[in-house]
Amino acid sequence: MSDLRREMSRAYDVLNDDATAATDTKRIPTYLRSKRSWFVVDKEGVVRYVQVTDPRGLVPNDEILEVLSKLK
């Protein structure tokens, strides 16, 4: 999803907005970037699944598909 204004990243609390990262040469690339995140939101707007990982982390597709199958 595109989030140029970072509104959703802030709303879902997945934005790296620690100001100290702006002055740390190792953390500058992550400053004001969203963490790698997966959300499943049902038709009523209820968040049914959340997974936040490190930048290289992945969530198995089976895990997300299982949550989605329960929503039907």
N, C-alpha and C positions, 0 to 999 in steps of 0.2 A: 504494500500500500504506500502511496506517496504521502508524505507528511512534511512538506516543506516548511511549514510554520512550527513544527514540532508540537502541535497541540495534542495529538493523540498519544505521542510518546510521553508527554508530561501527564496526561490524564491516566494512562495505564502504568505510570511510574517506571518506565523503562529507558528514560533519557539519562545519558551520562552527562550531568550538568554540574559536576563538582568543579568549582572555579579553580581549584588548585591544579587541576589537570592542564589548564591553559598555560601554566608556567613550567610544567614538567615535560622535558623533551621526549620522554618515553611514552607519556600519556596524551600528548597533544592530538595524535590522530583519532583518539576516541572521544575527545571533548565535543559535546553537543551532538553526539551520534547516539542512535538508539542501540540498546543491547539486542542481541539476537533473541527474538521472542516469537512465540506462537500463541494464538488465542483462538478459541472456538466460542463463538457467540451465537446463541439460539435465536429463533425468530422473534422472541419477546425481548431481546436485548440483554439476556442474562448470560454472563460469562460462565461457561461450563468447563473450560479447560484453560490452564495457563502453564506455560513452560518458558523459563528464561534461562539461557545458558551463556557460557563465555563466548567470545566472538567466533571461535572455531567449532563450537559445540553443535550437535545436531540432535534432533528428536526422531526416534524411529517412526517411520510412516505408520506402522501397525498401531502404535500407541494413539496417534491422532485419529486414524480410521476407526478404531474401537470407540472412541468418544463420539465421533460423528454417527456411527451406526446406532448408538443408543438414543440419538435425538429423533430418529424416524418415528 
